[in-house]
Amino acid sequence: MATVIRRDAEKFLKELRSHYGDVWRMPASKYLSKPDFVVLDPKSGKKTKVSFVSLDDGEIVGVVYDELG
């Protein structure tokens, strides 16, 4: 089950971009079928699912995200 983070999704993604070089919006990504996080904006109610992409050795190489409909 994904962890729910209650904060502004845009700020959350901006912070991820400062730590990870590759942050992509990929709506049809297989990584988003079971996201690591769901970011819930308390003001607007907008939800964004976020997953870390890692290599076979466990090294995180990027982040993918998309808004929930």
Secondary structure by P-SEA (a helix, b strand, c coil): cbbbbbccaaaaaaaaaaccccccccccccccccccbbbbcccccbbbbbbbbbcccccccbbbbbbcc
